[in-house]
Amino acid sequence: MRELIIAFGLFLFIEGILYALFPSKMKNMLKSIEKIKDSQLRSGGFIFAIIGFLIIWYLKR
């Protein structure tokens, strides 16, 4: 459980630092996401979820 909280904190830190350092680029990126098809976002999210799972699985074994 502790590791999950640490991972969530790291996620918030990285997300926050991106918005703090590059606010205009982040706004532009969020606007451009509307142009991407839902199926492409879903596929990309699934691929990143699998990559993340494999990294965690590799490090925990």
C-alpha distance matrix in Angstrom:
0.0 3.8 5.4 5.1 6.5 8.7 9.9 10.8 12.5 14.3 15.5 16.8 18.5 20.2 21.3 22.6 24.5 26.2 27.5 28.5 30.4 31.8 32.2 35.3 34.1 30.9 33.2 35.4 32.7 31.4 35.0 35.5 32.6 34.8 37.3 35.0 35.2 32.3 32.4 32.1 29.0 27.5 28.4 27.1 23.8 23.6 24.6 22.1 19.2 20.6 21.0 17.4 16.3 18.8 17.8 14.2 15.7 18.3 16.1 13.8 17.0
3.8 0.0 3.8 5.4 5.2 6.3 8.7 10.0 10.6 12.4 14.3 15.5 16.4 18.5 20.0 21.0 22.5 24.6 26.0 26.7 28.4 30.2 30.8 34.1 33.0 30.0 32.5 34.8 32.2 31.3 35.0 35.5 32.9 35.3 37.8 35.7 36.3 33.6 33.9 33.2 30.1 28.9 29.8 28.0 24.8 25.0 25.7 22.8 20.4 21.9 21.6 17.9 17.4 19.6 17.9 14.5 16.6 18.5 15.8 14.1 17.5
5.4 3.8 0.0 3.8 5.4 5.0 6.1 8.6 9.7 10.4 12.2 14.2 15.0 16.4 18.2 19.7 20.9 22.6 24.5 25.3 26.7 28.3 29.2 32.4 30.9 28.0 30.7 32.8 29.9 29.3 33.0 33.2 30.6 33.3 35.5 33.2 33.8 31.3 31.4 30.5 27.5 26.4 26.9 25.0 22.0 22.1 22.4 19.5 17.3 18.6 18.1 14.4 14.1 16.1 14.2 10.9 13.2 15.1 12.4 11.1 14.7
5.1 5.4 3.8 0.0 3.8 5.4 5.0 6.2 8.6 9.8 10.5 12.4 14.1 15.4 16.5 18.2 19.9 21.3 22.8 24.1 25.8 27.0 27.5 30.6 29.1 26.0 28.4 30.5 27.7 26.7 30.4 30.7 27.9 30.3 32.7 30.4 30.9 28.2 28.5 27.8 24.7 23.5 24.4 22.7 19.4 19.7 20.5 17.6 15.2 17.0 17.0 13.2 12.9 15.7 14.3 11.1 13.6 16.1 14.1 12.8 16.4
6.5 5.2 5.4 3.8 0.0 3.8 5.4 5.1 6.1 8.6 9.8 10.6 12.2 14.3 15.3 16.3 18.2 20.1 21.2 22.1 24.1 25.7 26.0 29.3 28.3 25.2 27.4 29.9 27.4 26.3 30.0 30.8 28.2 30.5 33.2 31.3 32.0 29.5 30.2 29.4 26.1 25.3 26.5 24.6 21.3 22.1 23.0 19.8 17.7 20.0 19.8 16.0 16.2 19.0 17.3 14.4 17.2 19.3 17.0 16.0 19.7
8.7 6.3 5.0 5.4 3.8 0.0 3.8 5.4 5.0 6.1 8.6 9.9 10.4 12.3 14.2 15.1 16.3 18.4 20.1 20.7 22.2 24.1 24.9 28.2 27.0 24.2 26.9 29.2 26.7 26.1 29.9 30.4 28.1 30.8 33.3 31.4 32.4 30.2 30.8 29.6 26.3 25.9 26.7 24.4 21.4 22.4 22.7 19.3 17.7 19.8 18.8 15.1 15.9 18.1 15.7 13.2 16.4 17.9 15.1 14.8 18.6
9.9 8.7 6.1 5.0 5.4 3.8 0.0 3.8 5.4 5.0 6.2 8.7 9.8 10.6 12.2 14.1 15.3 16.7 18.6 19.8 21.1 22.5 23.3 26.4 24.8 22.0 24.7 26.7 23.9 23.4 27.1 27.4 25.0 27.8 30.0 27.9 28.9 26.7 27.2 25.9 22.7 22.2 22.9 20.6 17.7 18.6 18.9 15.4 14.0 16.2 15.2 11.5 12.6 15.1 12.8 10.7 14.1 15.7 13.5 13.7 17.4
10.8 10.0 8.6 6.2 5.1 5.4 3.8 0.0 3.8 5.4 5.0 6.3 8.6 10.0 10.5 12.1 14.2 15.6 16.7 18.1 20.0 21.2 21.5 24.6 23.4 20.2 22.6 24.9 22.4 21.3 25.0 25.7 23.2 25.7 28.3 26.5 27.5 25.2 26.1 25.1 21.6 21.3 22.6 20.4 17.2 18.6 19.5 16.1 14.6 17.4 16.9 13.3 14.5 17.5 15.7 13.7 17.0 19.0 17.1 17.1 20.8
12.5 10.6 9.7 8.6 6.1 5.0 5.4 3.8 0.0 3.8 5.4 5.1 6.1 8.7 9.9 10.4 12.1 14.3 15.5 16.1 18.1 19.8 20.3 23.7 22.8 19.9 22.4 25.0 22.8 22.0 25.7 26.7 24.6 27.2 29.9 28.4 29.8 27.8 28.9 27.6 24.1 24.2 25.5 22.9 20.0 21.8 22.3 18.7 17.7 20.4 19.5 15.9 17.5 20.1 17.8 16.0 19.5 21.0 18.6 18.9 22.7
14.3 12.4 10.4 9.8 8.6 6.1 5.0 5.4 3.8 0.0 3.8 5.4 5.0 6.2 8.5 9.7 10.5 12.4 14.4 15.1 16.4 18.0 19.1 22.4 21.1 18.4 21.4 23.6 21.2 21.0 24.8 25.3 23.4 26.4 28.7 27.0 28.6 26.9 27.8 26.1 22.8 23.2 24.0 21.1 18.6 20.4 20.3 16.6 16.2 18.7 17.1 13.8 16.0 18.0 15.4 14.2 17.9 18.9 16.6 17.6 21.3
15.5 14.3 12.2 10.5 9.8 8.6 6.2 5.0 5.4 3.8 0.0 3.8 5.4 5.3 6.1 8.4 10.0 10.9 12.6 14.2 15.6 16.5 17.2 20.2 18.8 15.8 18.6 20.7 18.1 17.6 21.4 21.9 19.8 22.7 25.1 23.4 25.0 23.2 24.3 22.6 19.3 19.7 20.8 17.9 15.4 17.5 17.7 14.0 13.7 16.7 15.6 12.4 14.8 17.3 15.2 14.3 18.0 19.3 17.7 18.7 22.3
16.8 15.5 14.2 12.4 10.6 9.9 8.7 6.3 5.1 5.4 3.8 0.0 3.8 5.6 5.1 5.9 8.4 10.0 10.7 11.9 14.1 15.3 15.4 18.7 18.0 14.9 17.3 20.0 17.9 17.1 20.8 21.9 20.1 22.7 25.4 24.3 26.1 24.4 25.9 24.4 20.8 21.6 23.1 20.3 17.7 20.2 20.8 17.2 16.9 20.2 19.2 16.1 18.4 21.1 19.0 18.0 21.6 23.1 21.2 22.1 25.7
18.5 16.4 15.0 14.1 12.2 10.4 9.8 8.6 6.1 5.0 5.4 3.8 0.0 3.8 5.5 5.1 6.0 8.6 10.1 10.3 12.0 14.0 14.8 18.3 17.6 15.1 17.9 20.4 18.6 18.5 22.1 23.1 21.8 24.7 27.1 26.1 28.2 26.9 28.3 26.4 23.1 24.1 25.3 22.1 20.0 22.5 22.5 18.7 18.9 21.9 20.3 17.3 19.9 22.1 19.5 18.8 22.5 23.4 21.2 22.5 26.1
20.2 18.5 16.4 15.4 14.3 12.3 10.6 10.0 8.7 6.2 5.3 5.6 3.8 0.0 3.8 5.5 5.2 6.3 8.8 9.9 10.6 12.0 13.4 16.4 15.0 12.8 16.0 18.0 15.9 16.2 19.9 20.4 19.2 22.4 24.5 23.4 25.6 24.6 25.9 23.6 20.5 21.8 22.6 19.3 17.6 20.2 19.8 16.1 17.0 19.8 17.9 15.3 18.5 20.3 17.7 17.7 21.5 22.1 20.3 22.1 25.5
21.3 20.0 18.2 16.5 15.3 14.2 12.2 10.5 9.9 8.5 6.1 5.1 5.5 3.8 0.0 3.8 5.6 5.3 6.6 8.8 10.3 10.7 11.2 14.2 13.0 10.1 12.9 15.3 13.3 13.0 16.7 17.6 16.3 19.3 21.7 20.8 23.1 22.0 23.7 21.7 18.3 19.9 21.2 18.0 16.2 19.3 19.4 15.9 16.7 20.0 18.6 16.2 19.3 21.5 19.5 19.5 23.1 24.2 22.8 24.3 27.7
22.6 21.0 19.7 18.2 16.3 15.1 14.1 12.1 10.4 9.7 8.4 5.9 5.1 5.5 3.8 0.0 3.8 5.4 5.2 6.1 8.6 10.0 10.0 13.6 13.4 10.8 13.2 16.1 14.9 14.6 18.0 19.5 18.6 21.3 23.9 23.5 25.9 25.0 27.0 25.0 21.6 23.3 24.8 21.7 19.9 23.0 23.2 19.7 20.4 23.7 22.3 19.8 22.7 25.0 22.7 22.5 26.2 27.2 25.4 26.8 30.4
24.5 22.5 20.9 19.9 18.2 16.3 15.3 14.2 12.1 10.5 10.0 8.4 6.0 5.2 5.6 3.8 0.0 3.8 5.5 4.9 6.0 8.3 9.6 13.1 12.6 10.9 13.9 16.3 15.2 15.8 19.1 20.2 19.8 22.8 25.0 24.6 27.3 26.8 28.5 26.2 23.1 25.0 26.0 22.6 21.2 24.3 24.0 20.4 21.6 24.6 22.6 20.4 23.6 25.3 22.8 22.9 26.7 27.1 25.3 27.1 30.6
26.2 24.6 22.6 21.3 20.1 18.4 16.7 15.6 14.3 12.4 10.9 10.0 8.6 6.3 5.3 5.4 3.8 0.0 3.8 5.5 5.3 5.7 7.4 10.3 9.2 7.5 10.9 12.8 11.6 12.6 15.8 16.6 16.5 19.6 21.5 21.2 24.1 23.9 25.7 23.1 20.2 22.5 23.5 20.0 19.1 22.4 21.9 18.6 20.3 23.2 21.4 19.6 23.1 24.7 22.5 23.1 26.8 27.2 25.8 27.9 31.2
27.5 26.0 24.5 22.8 21.2 20.1 18.6 16.7 15.5 14.4 12.6 10.7 10.1 8.8 6.6 5.2 5.5 3.8 0.0 3.8 5.6 5.4 4.8 8.3 8.5 6.3 8.7 11.5 11.1 11.3 14.2 15.9 16.0 18.5 20.8 21.1 24.0 23.8 26.0 23.8 20.8 23.2 24.7 21.5 20.3 23.9 23.9 20.7 22.2 25.5 24.0 22.1 25.4 27.5 25.4 25.8 29.4 30.2 28.8 30.6 34.0
28.5 26.7 25.3 24.1 22.1 20.7 19.8 18.1 16.1 15.1 14.2 11.9 10.3 9.9 8.8 6.1 4.9 5.5 3.8 0.0 3.8 5.9 6.0 9.7 10.6 9.5 11.6 14.3 14.4 14.9 17.5 19.3 19.6 22.1 24.4 24.8 27.8 27.6 29.8 27.5 24.5 26.9 28.2 24.9 23.8 27.2 27.1 23.8 25.2 28.3 26.6 24.6 27.8 29.7 27.3 27.6 31.3 31.8 30.1 32.0 35.4
30.4 28.4 26.7 25.8 24.1 22.2 21.1 20.0 18.1 16.4 15.6 14.1 12.0 10.6 10.3 8.6 6.0 5.3 5.6 3.8 0.0 3.8 6.2 9.1 9.2 9.3 12.0 13.8 13.9 15.4 17.8 19.0 19.8 22.6 24.3 24.6 27.9 28.1 30.1 27.4 24.7 27.3 28.2 24.7 24.1 27.5 26.9 23.6 25.5 28.4 26.3 24.6 28.1 29.6 27.1 27.8 31.5 31.6 30.0 32.2 35.5
31.8 30.2 28.3 27.0 25.7 24.1 22.5 21.2 19.8 18.0 16.5 15.3 14.0 12.0 10.7 10.0 8.3 5.7 5.4 5.9 3.8 0.0 3.8 5.7 5.4 6.1 8.7 10.1 10.5 12.3 14.4 15.4 16.6 19.3 20.8 21.4 24.8 25.4 27.4 24.7 22.3 25.2 26.1 22.7 22.5 26.0 25.5 22.5 24.7 27.6 25.7 24.4 28.0 29.5 27.3 28.4 31.9 32.2 31.0 33.3 36.4
32.2 30.8 29.2 27.5 26.0 24.9 23.3 21.5 20.3 19.1 17.2 15.4 14.8 13.4 11.2 10.0 9.6 7.4 4.8 6.0 6.2 3.8 0.0 3.8 5.6 5.2 6.3 8.7 9.9 10.7 12.5 14.4 15.6 17.8 19.7 20.7 24.1 24.5 27.0 24.7 22.0 24.9 26.4 23.3 22.8 26.4 26.4 23.6 25.5 28.7 27.2 25.8 29.2 31.1 29.2 29.9 33.5 34.1 33.0 35.0 38.2
35.3 34.1 32.4 30.6 29.3 28.2 26.4 24.6 23.7 22.4 20.2 18.7 18.3 16.4 14.2 13.6 13.1 10.3 8.3 9.7 9.1 5.7 3.8 0.0 3.8 5.4 5.1 6.3 8.6 10.0 10.7 12.5 14.5 16.4 17.8 19.4 22.9 23.9 26.4 24.0 21.8 25.0 26.4 23.4 23.4 27.2 27.1 24.6 26.8 29.9 28.5 27.6 31.0 32.7 31.1 32.1 35.6 36.1 35.3 37.4 40.5
34.1 33.0 30.9 29.1 28.3 27.0 24.8 23.4 22.8 21.1 18.8 18.0 17.6 15.0 13.0 13.4 12.6 9.2 8.5 10.6 9.2 5.4 5.6 3.8 0.0 3.8 5.4 5.1 6.1 8.6 9.9 10.5 12.4 15.0 16.0 17.0 20.6 21.7 23.9 21.2 19.2 22.5 23.5 20.3 20.7 24.4 23.9 21.6 24.1 26.9 25.4 24.7 28.3 29.8 28.2 29.6 32.9 33.2 32.7 35.0 37.9
30.9 30.0 28.0 26.0 25.2 24.2 22.0 20.2 19.9 18.4 15.8 14.9 15.1 12.8 10.1 10.8 10.9 7.5 6.3 9.5 9.3 6.1 5.2 5.4 3.8 0.0 3.8 5.4 5.0 6.2 8.6 9.8 10.7 13.3 15.1 15.7 19.1 19.5 21.9 19.5 16.9 20.0 21.4 18.3 18.1 21.9 21.8 19.3 21.5 24.6 23.3 22.4 25.8 27.6 26.2 27.2 30.5 31.2 30.6 32.7 35.7
33.2 32.5 30.7 28.4 27.4 26.9 24.7 22.6 22.4 21.4 18.6 17.3 17.9 16.0 12.9 13.2 13.9 10.9 8.7 11.6 12.0 8.7 6.3 5.1 5.4 3.8 0.0 3.8 5.4 5.2 6.3 8.7 10.1 11.7 13.8 15.3 18.5 19.2 22.0 20.0 17.5 20.7 22.5 19.9 19.7 23.5 23.9 21.7 23.7 26.9 26.0 25.2 28.4 30.4 29.3 30.2 33.4 34.4 33.9 35.7 38.8
35.4 34.8 32.8 30.5 29.9 29.2 26.7 24.9 25.0 23.6 20.7 20.0 20.4 18.0 15.3 16.1 16.3 12.8 11.5 14.3 13.8 10.1 8.7 6.3 5.1 5.4 3.8 0.0 3.8 5.4 5.1 6.2 8.8 10.5 11.6 13.3 16.9 18.3 20.9 18.6 16.7 20.3 21.6 19.0 19.6 23.3 23.3 21.6 24.0 26.9 26.0 25.6 29.0 30.7 29.7 31.0 34.1 34.8 34.7 36.7 39.5
32.7 32.2 29.9 27.7 27.4 26.7 23.9 22.4 22.8 21.2 18.1 17.9 18.6 15.9 13.3 14.9 15.2 11.6 11.1 14.4 13.9 10.5 9.9 8.6 6.1 5.0 5.4 3.8 0.0 3.8 5.4 5.1 6.4 9.3 10.4 11.1 14.6 15.7 18.0 15.4 13.4 16.9 18.1 15.4 15.9 19.6 19.6 17.8 20.3 23.2 22.2 22.0 25.3 27.0 26.1 27.5 30.5 31.3 31.3 33.3 36.0
31.4 31.3 29.3 26.7 26.3 26.1 23.4 21.3 22.0 21.0 17.6 17.1 18.5 16.2 13.0 14.6 15.8 12.6 11.3 14.9 15.4 12.3 10.7 10.0 8.6 6.2 5.2 5.4 3.8 0.0 3.8 5.4 5.2 7.3 9.7 10.6 13.6 14.0 16.9 15.1 12.5 15.7 17.7 15.4 15.2 19.0 19.7 18.0 19.9 23.1 22.7 22.1 25.1 27.3 26.7 27.6 30.5 31.8 31.8 33.4 36.2
35.0 35.0 33.0 30.4 30.0 29.9 27.1 25.0 25.7 24.8 21.4 20.8 22.1 19.9 16.7 18.0 19.1 15.8 14.2 17.5 17.8 14.4 12.5 10.7 9.9 8.6 6.3 5.1 5.4 3.8 0.0 3.8 5.5 5.8 7.8 10.0 13.1 14.3 17.3 15.7 13.9 17.3 19.2 17.3 17.7 21.3 22.1 20.8 22.8 25.9 25.6 25.4 28.3 30.4 30.0 31.1 33.9 35.1 35.2 37.0 39.7
35.5 35.5 33.2 30.7 30.8 30.4 27.4 25.7 26.7 25.3 21.9 21.9 23.1 20.4 17.6 19.5 20.2 16.6 15.9 19.3 19.0 15.4 14.4 12.5 10.5 9.8 8.7 6.2 5.1 5.4 3.8 0.0 3.8 5.3 5.5 7.2 10.9 12.7 15.3 13.1 11.9 15.6 16.9 15.0 16.1 19.6 19.9 19.1 21.5 24.2 23.8 24.1 27.1 28.8 28.5 30.0 32.6 33.6 34.1 36.0 38.5
32.6 32.9 30.6 27.9 28.2 28.1 25.0 23.2 24.6 23.4 19.8 20.1 21.8 19.2 16.3 18.6 19.8 16.5 16.0 19.6 19.8 16.6 15.6 14.5 12.4 10.7 10.1 8.8 6.4 5.2 5.5 3.8 0.0 3.8 5.3 5.4 8.5 9.5 12.2 10.3 8.5 12.0 13.8 12.1 12.8 16.2 17.0 16.3 18.3 21.1 21.2 21.4 24.1 26.0 26.0 27.3 29.8 31.1 31.7 33.3 35.8
34.8 35.3 33.3 30.3 30.5 30.8 27.8 25.7 27.2 26.4 22.7 22.7 24.7 22.4 19.3 21.3 22.8 19.6 18.5 22.1 22.6 19.3 17.8 16.4 15.0 13.3 11.7 10.5 9.3 7.3 5.8 5.3 3.8 0.0 3.8 5.6 7.8 8.9 12.2 11.4 10.0 13.1 15.4 14.5 15.0 18.2 19.5 19.1 20.8 23.6 24.1 24.4 26.8 28.9 29.2 30.3 32.6 34.1 34.8 36.3 38.7
37.3 37.8 35.5 32.7 33.2 33.3 30.0 28.3 29.9 28.7 25.1 25.4 27.1 24.5 21.7 23.9 25.0 21.5 20.8 24.4 24.3 20.8 19.7 17.8 16.0 15.1 13.8 11.6 10.4 9.7 7.8 5.5 5.3 3.8 0.0 3.8 6.5 9.2 11.7 10.5 10.4 13.7 15.2 14.5 15.9 18.8 19.6 19.8 21.9 24.2 24.6 25.4 27.8 29.5 30.0 31.5 33.6 34.9 35.9 37.6 39.7
35.0 35.7 33.2 30.4 31.3 31.4 27.9 26.5 28.4 27.0 23.4 24.3 26.1 23.4 20.8 23.5 24.6 21.2 21.1 24.8 24.6 21.4 20.7 19.4 17.0 15.7 15.3 13.3 11.1 10.6 10.0 7.2 5.4 5.6 3.8 0.0 3.8 6.5 8.4 6.7 6.9 10.3 11.4 10.9 12.6 15.3 16.0 16.5 18.6 20.7 21.2 22.3 24.5 26.1 26.9 28.5 30.4 31.6 32.9 34.5 36.5
35.2 36.3 33.8 30.9 32.0 32.4 28.9 27.5 29.8 28.6 25.0 26.1 28.2 25.6 23.1 25.9 27.3 24.1 24.0 27.8 27.9 24.8 24.1 22.9 20.6 19.1 18.5 16.9 14.6 13.6 13.1 10.9 8.5 7.8 6.5 3.8 0.0 3.8 5.4 5.3 6.5 8.7 10.1 10.9 12.4 14.4 15.6 16.8 18.4 20.3 21.4 22.6 24.4 26.1 27.3 28.8 30.3 31.8 33.3 34.7 36.4
32.3 33.6 31.3 28.2 29.5 30.2 26.7 25.2 27.8 26.9 23.2 24.4 26.9 24.6 22.0 25.0 26.8 23.9 23.8 27.6 28.1 25.4 24.5 23.9 21.7 19.5 19.2 18.3 15.7 14.0 14.3 12.7 9.5 8.9 9.2 6.5 3.8 0.0 3.8 5.4 5.1 6.0 8.5 9.9 10.4 12.1 14.2 15.3 16.2 18.3 19.9 20.8 22.2 24.2 25.7 26.7 28.1 30.0 31.5 32.5 34.3
32.4 33.9 31.4 28.5 30.2 30.8 27.2 26.1 28.9 27.8 24.3 25.9 28.3 25.9 23.7 27.0 28.5 25.7 26.0 29.8 30.1 27.4 27.0 26.4 23.9 21.9 22.0 20.9 18.0 16.9 17.3 15.3 12.2 12.2 11.7 8.4 5.4 3.8 0.0 3.8 5.5 5.0 6.1 8.5 9.8 10.4 12.2 14.2 15.1 16.5 18.3 19.8 20.9 22.5 24.3 25.6 26.6 28.4 30.3 31.3 32.7
32.1 33.2 30.5 27.8 29.4 29.6 25.9 25.1 27.6 26.1 22.6 24.4 26.4 23.6 21.7 25.0 26.2 23.1 23.8 27.5 27.4 24.7 24.7 24.0 21.2 19.5 20.0 18.6 15.4 15.1 15.7 13.1 10.3 11.4 10.5 6.7 5.3 5.4 3.8 0.0 3.8 5.4 5.1 6.1 8.5 9.8 10.5 12.2 14.1 15.4 16.5 18.2 19.8 21.1 22.6 24.3 25.5 26.9 28.7 30.1 31.6
29.0 30.1 27.5 24.7 26.1 26.3 22.7 21.6 24.1 22.8 19.3 20.8 23.1 20.5 18.3 21.6 23.1 20.2 20.8 24.5 24.7 22.3 22.0 21.8 19.2 16.9 17.5 16.7 13.4 12.5 13.9 11.9 8.5 10.0 10.4 6.9 6.5 5.1 5.5 3.8 0.0 3.8 5.5 5.1 6.0 8.5 9.9 10.5 12.0 14.2 15.3 16.2 18.0 19.9 21.0 22.3 23.9 25.6 26.9 28.2 30.1
27.5 28.9 26.4 23.5 25.3 25.9 22.2 21.3 24.2 23.2 19.7 21.6 24.1 21.8 19.9 23.3 25.0 22.5 23.2 26.9 27.3 25.2 24.9 25.0 22.5 20.0 20.7 20.3 16.9 15.7 17.3 15.6 12.0 13.1 13.7 10.3 8.7 6.0 5.0 5.4 3.8 0.0 3.8 5.5 5.1 6.1 8.6 10.0 10.4 12.3 14.3 15.2 16.3 18.3 20.0 21.0 22.2 24.2 25.8 26.7 28.3
28.4 29.8 26.9 24.4 26.5 26.7 22.9 22.6 25.5 24.0 20.8 23.1 25.3 22.6 21.2 24.8 26.0 23.5 24.7 28.2 28.2 26.1 26.4 26.4 23.5 21.4 22.5 21.6 18.1 17.7 19.2 16.9 13.8 15.4 15.2 11.4 10.1 8.5 6.1 5.1 5.5 3.8 0.0 3.8 5.5 5.1 6.2 8.7 9.8 10.7 12.3 14.2 15.3 16.6 18.5 20.0 20.9 22.5 24.5 25.7 27.0
27.1 28.0 25.0 22.7 24.6 24.4 20.6 20.4 22.9 21.1 17.9 20.3 22.1 19.3 18.0 21.7 22.6 20.0 21.5 24.9 24.7 22.7 23.3 23.4 20.3 18.3 19.9 19.0 15.4 15.4 17.3 15.0 12.1 14.5 14.5 10.9 10.9 9.9 8.5 6.1 5.1 5.5 3.8 0.0 3.8 5.4 5.1 6.2 8.5 10.0 10.6 12.2 14.1 15.4 16.5 18.3 19.8 21.0 22.7 24.2 25.9
23.8 24.8 22.0 19.4 21.3 21.4 17.7 17.2 20.0 18.6 15.4 17.7 20.0 17.6 16.2 19.9 21.2 19.1 20.3 23.8 24.1 22.5 22.8 23.4 20.7 18.1 19.7 19.6 15.9 15.2 17.7 16.1 12.8 15.0 15.9 12.6 12.4 10.4 9.8 8.5 6.0 5.1 5.5 3.8 0.0 3.8 5.5 5.2 6.0 8.6 9.9 10.4 12.1 14.2 15.3 16.4 18.0 19.8 21.1 22.3 24.2
23.6 25.0 22.1 19.7 22.1 22.4 18.6 18.6 21.8 20.4 17.5 20.2 22.5 20.2 19.3 23.0 24.3 22.4 23.9 27.2 27.5 26.0 26.4 27.2 24.4 21.9 23.5 23.3 19.6 19.0 21.3 19.6 16.2 18.2 18.8 15.3 14.4 12.1 10.4 9.8 8.5 6.1 5.1 5.4 3.8 0.0 3.8 5.5 5.0 6.2 8.7 9.8 10.5 12.3 14.3 15.3 16.2 18.2 20.0 20.9 22.4
24.6 25.7 22.4 20.5 23.0 22.7 18.9 19.5 22.3 20.3 17.7 20.8 22.5 19.8 19.4 23.2 24.0 21.9 23.9 27.1 26.9 25.5 26.4 27.1 23.9 21.8 23.9 23.3 19.6 19.7 22.1 19.9 17.0 19.5 19.6 16.0 15.6 14.2 12.2 10.5 9.9 8.6 6.2 5.1 5.5 3.8 0.0 3.8 5.4 5.2 6.2 8.6 9.9 10.6 12.4 14.3 15.2 16.4 18.5 20.0 21.2
22.1 22.8 19.5 17.6 19.8 19.3 15.4 16.1 18.7 16.6 14.0 17.2 18.7 16.1 15.9 19.7 20.4 18.6 20.7 23.8 23.6 22.5 23.6 24.6 21.6 19.3 21.7 21.6 17.8 18.0 20.8 19.1 16.3 19.1 19.8 16.5 16.8 15.3 14.2 12.2 10.5 10.0 8.7 6.2 5.2 5.5 3.8 0.0 3.8 5.4 5.0 6.0 8.5 9.8 10.5 12.2 14.0 15.2 16.5 18.2 20.0
19.2 20.4 17.3 15.2 17.7 17.7 14.0 14.6 17.7 16.2 13.7 16.9 18.9 17.0 16.7 20.4 21.6 20.3 22.2 25.2 25.5 24.7 25.5 26.8 24.1 21.5 23.7 24.0 20.3 19.9 22.8 21.5 18.3 20.8 21.9 18.6 18.4 16.2 15.1 14.1 12.0 10.4 9.8 8.5 6.0 5.0 5.4 3.8 0.0 3.8 5.5 5.1 6.1 8.6 9.9 10.6 12.0 14.1 15.4 16.3 18.2
20.6 21.9 18.6 17.0 20.0 19.8 16.2 17.4 20.4 18.7 16.7 20.2 21.9 19.8 20.0 23.7 24.6 23.2 25.5 28.3 28.4 27.6 28.7 29.9 26.9 24.6 26.9 26.9 23.2 23.1 25.9 24.2 21.1 23.6 24.2 20.7 20.3 18.3 16.5 15.4 14.2 12.3 10.7 10.0 8.6 6.2 5.2 5.4 3.8 0.0 3.8 5.4 5.0 6.1 8.6 9.9 10.2 12.0 14.2 15.2 16.3
21.0 21.6 18.1 17.0 19.8 18.8 15.2 16.9 19.5 17.1 15.6 19.2 20.3 17.9 18.6 22.3 22.6 21.4 24.0 26.6 26.3 25.7 27.2 28.5 25.4 23.3 26.0 26.0 22.2 22.7 25.6 23.8 21.2 24.1 24.6 21.2 21.4 19.9 18.3 16.5 15.3 14.3 12.3 10.6 9.9 8.7 6.2 5.0 5.5 3.8 0.0 3.8 5.4 5.1 6.2 8.7 9.8 10.5 12.4 14.2 15.6
17.4 17.9 14.4 13.2 16.0 15.1 11.5 13.3 15.9 13.8 12.4 16.1 17.3 15.3 16.2 19.8 20.4 19.6 22.1 24.6 24.6 24.4 25.8 27.6 24.7 22.4 25.2 25.6 22.0 22.1 25.4 24.1 21.4 24.4 25.4 22.3 22.6 20.8 19.8 18.2 16.2 15.2 14.2 12.2 10.4 9.8 8.6 6.0 5.1 5.4 3.8 0.0 3.8 5.5 5.2 6.2 8.5 9.9 10.8 12.3 14.4
16.3 17.4 14.1 12.9 16.2 15.9 12.6 14.5 17.5 16.0 14.8 18.4 19.9 18.5 19.3 22.7 23.6 23.1 25.4 27.8 28.1 28.0 29.2 31.0 28.3 25.8 28.4 29.0 25.3 25.1 28.3 27.1 24.1 26.8 27.8 24.5 24.4 22.2 20.9 19.8 18.0 16.3 15.3 14.1 12.1 10.5 9.9 8.5 6.1 5.0 5.4 3.8 0.0 3.8 5.5 5.2 6.0 8.5 10.0 10.4 12.1
18.8 19.6 16.1 15.7 19.0 18.1 15.1 17.5 20.1 18.0 17.3 21.1 22.1 20.3 21.5 25.0 25.3 24.7 27.5 29.7 29.6 29.5 31.1 32.7 29.8 27.6 30.4 30.7 27.0 27.3 30.4 28.8 26.0 28.9 29.5 26.1 26.1 24.2 22.5 21.1 19.9 18.3 16.6 15.4 14.2 12.3 10.6 9.8 8.6 6.1 5.1 5.5 3.8 0.0 3.8 5.5 5.0 5.9 8.5 9.8 10.6
17.8 17.9 14.2 14.3 17.3 15.7 12.8 15.7 17.8 15.4 15.2 19.0 19.5 17.7 19.5 22.7 22.8 22.5 25.4 27.3 27.1 27.3 29.2 31.1 28.2 26.2 29.3 29.7 26.1 26.7 30.0 28.5 26.0 29.2 30.0 26.9 27.3 25.7 24.3 22.6 21.0 20.0 18.5 16.5 15.3 14.3 12.4 10.5 9.9 8.6 6.2 5.2 5.5 3.8 0.0 3.8 5.5 5.2 6.2 8.6 10.3
14.2 14.5 10.9 11.1 14.4 13.2 10.7 13.7 16.0 14.2 14.3 18.0 18.8 17.7 19.5 22.5 22.9 23.1 25.8 27.6 27.8 28.4 29.9 32.1 29.6 27.2 30.2 31.0 27.5 27.6 31.1 30.0 27.3 30.3 31.5 28.5 28.8 26.7 25.6 24.3 22.3 21.0 20.0 18.3 16.4 15.3 14.3 12.2 10.6 9.9 8.7 6.2 5.2 5.5 3.8 0.0 3.8 5.5 5.2 6.0 8.7
15.7 16.6 13.2 13.6 17.2 16.4 14.1 17.0 19.5 17.9 18.0 21.6 22.5 21.5 23.1 26.2 26.7 26.8 29.4 31.3 31.5 31.9 33.5 35.6 32.9 30.5 33.4 34.1 30.5 30.5 33.9 32.6 29.8 32.6 33.6 30.4 30.3 28.1 26.6 25.5 23.9 22.2 20.9 19.8 18.0 16.2 15.2 14.0 12.0 10.2 9.8 8.5 6.0 5.0 5.5 3.8 0.0 3.8 5.5 5.2 6.2
18.3 18.5 15.1 16.1 19.3 17.9 15.7 19.0 21.0 18.9 19.3 23.1 23.4 22.1 24.2 27.2 27.1 27.2 30.2 31.8 31.6 32.2 34.1 36.1 33.2 31.2 34.4 34.8 31.3 31.8 35.1 33.6 31.1 34.1 34.9 31.6 31.8 30.0 28.4 26.9 25.6 24.2 22.5 21.0 19.8 18.2 16.4 15.2 14.1 12.0 10.5 9.9 8.5 5.9 5.2 5.5 3.8 0.0 3.8 5.6 5.6
16.1 15.8 12.4 14.1 17.0 15.1 13.5 17.1 18.6 16.6 17.7 21.2 21.2 20.3 22.8 25.4 25.3 25.8 28.8 30.1 30.0 31.0 33.0 35.3 32.7 30.6 33.9 34.7 31.3 31.8 35.2 34.1 31.7 34.8 35.9 32.9 33.3 31.5 30.3 28.7 26.9 25.8 24.5 22.7 21.1 20.0 18.5 16.5 15.4 14.2 12.4 10.8 10.0 8.5 6.2 5.2 5.5 3.8 0.0 3.8 5.8
13.8 14.1 11.1 12.8 16.0 14.8 13.7 17.1 18.9 17.6 18.7 22.1 22.5 22.1 24.3 26.8 27.1 27.9 30.6 32.0 32.2 33.3 35.0 37.4 35.0 32.7 35.7 36.7 33.3 33.4 37.0 36.0 33.3 36.3 37.6 34.5 34.7 32.5 31.3 30.1 28.2 26.7 25.7 24.2 22.3 20.9 20.0 18.2 16.3 15.2 14.2 12.3 10.4 9.8 8.6 6.0 5.2 5.6 3.8 0.0 3.8
17.0 17.5 14.7 16.4 19.7 18.6 17.4 20.8 22.7 21.3 22.3 25.7 26.1 25.5 27.7 30.4 30.6 31.2 34.0 35.4 35.5 36.4 38.2 40.5 37.9 35.7 38.8 39.5 36.0 36.2 39.7 38.5 35.8 38.7 39.7 36.5 36.4 34.3 32.7 31.6 30.1 28.3 27.0 25.9 24.2 22.4 21.2 20.0 18.2 16.3 15.6 14.4 12.1 10.6 10.3 8.7 6.2 5.6 5.8 3.8 0.0
